[in-house]
Structures are given as structure tokens and as C-alpha cells.
């Protein structure tokens, strides 16, 4: 059976904040074998969104909405239910790879522990799979990686081993927060190729947060652009990157090497400070930094609405499409 992922009306708020909405609502569907990218500036809500899907929100936050695996008859609404799927149908690669390791246990014990304790694989099969995955992650056969401890790992080693741990149980969904941030350029491409091959071979889904628009362009079928806790544009990664409609998406691409305007010697920057998801203000959250903002943008928050080949939350985009008709 297909192993896709569906997220419906996911919101994240501070506990005790009443009706104050921080992040969301966020909805998307990912078919089996696909890669979804989430991009945006630091503080836009990308990592908290990913953590909500994991059921691993920090203390003081709560989620609402539904997360559904394709084979589920009923969606999961509680973070406890989502956490129960970690190490089974959910594989997780966090931004800080060292957070995945117990400093008192060897790498080998930690890679195999999850699948053996849950009865997913017997110990001998788990060891074989761990060796295979470590070899795929660039560690030479015979190298004593499994006997190392956390303090003996470099950042790149820790990230690659954390990815191997995440795919050990053959999860239906991989959630990755900046999965290649600690890797050099050559290993970055190699690891993402392996993740994409895993997704395609196993009919899995990869949801990846990244600041690297070049990697997003190369590996993602779908793209969500977040700003101030809202999805401002969503759709096919190829279409969004070729023809961005939201002013924020356009600004991000203009600031990215190789994806912005060719021939620039100095990359432009987005003026002003990024909006906080938990500091709600009237109107579009990007309006204070948007060169095209009008009074309507400052009064009313735009709704994510279909606009041609993508969904866009921008008054000016929808006004223009209405005038074109």
C-alpha cells in the first residue's frame, strides 16, 4: 500500500495563549516517493513545523490539526501518538546531529538498539543493515565506526551516522532538519542522492527543511515557502523556482547565489527584520519589508489561495489575476 503523508490544518501556538495563532494553518500532501522542501529565513517556523509533525514540540507549545499516513484509517491528532511512530514509520534527522547520540553508548549499539528493541529486526540482521548503511554514508568497510563514542565524532561523521540511524527501521516518512549542514560539498550531494534513492526505492516521503535553495531546486518535487509562521507560497518546486509569484519568494531567490539575477557582483539582501510567528500584527506579515505593499496588505492578512500553478498568500497576486480575467 502507498506510504504517503498528509498534513491538514496544522497549527502551533503557545500554551495558555488562548486563540492567538502562532504558526499555521499548514496543509500539504506528499505522495509516496516524493521529496517536499520547506524554506524560509531563520525564525519563520520551519523547524517548529517539522517538530510538530514529529510530535516533538518544545515545552510550552501545543499543536492542533491532523497528520495522516496513507495507510491509516484515522489521522493522528496528538503529539503522543506521533511520538509513538518515531523509530517505526517516522525517521528523524535533527539539525544538531550530536543530539541523536547517548554519550555513554557506542555508535554501533545506538544504531541497532531501536530496531532490535522494537522487534523490527533480529540482532544479526540489524548489524548487517547497520554496516551496509554506514558504507553507503561514506565510511570505508572495516573502519571501526561502530566502536566509537559521541565525543570521538566530527560534525560530518555524526550527521552521516544520524542519517543511517534514521533509515534503519525503513520508515515510511523521513523528516530532516538541515540534514547536510555539517557536510562538505561533495558529501552533501552524495548523502542527498542516497536519501532520494531511499525515498524512491521504498515509496517513502522525505520532508526536508533547508536554507540551501540550490539543494531544494535539485532534489524536491514540492516546495513550501514560510514567512512569519505562514506558508506564503506552495506548489511544484520547479514552477516556484522558475516563476515565483510572492514577493518574499522572489526576494529569497534574488538573494541566493546561482539562483538570483545573473551577473550580480554583490548579492542583494531583504531589508528590515523578519517577522516573528508569535508577534501577531494586522495584515500581511511581509508587508513591512515588501516594496509592493499597499494599504490593503497592512490591514488584512492574505489567505493562501490557488493562483495558476501554485498557491499564494498575496493580495497583489490575486488582484492582478482578477484584473487579467
Secondary structure, DSSP 8 states (H G I E B T S, - for coil): ----EEEEEEEEEETT-TT---EEEEEEEE-TTEEEEEE--TTSSHHHHHHHHHT---TTEEEEEEEEETT-SS-B-SHHHHHTTBTTTEEEE-SSGGGG--TTS-HHHHHHHHHHHTTSS-HHHHHHHHHHHHHHTT--TT---TT--GGG--HHHHHHHHHHHHHTT--SEEEEESTTTTS-HHHHHHHHHHHHHHHHHTT-EEEEE-S-HHHHHHH-SEEEEEETTEEEEEEEHHHHHHS--SHHHHHHHHTSTTTS-TT-SS-----S----TTS--SS-TTGGG-TT--HHHHHS----EEETTEEE--HHHHHHHHHH-
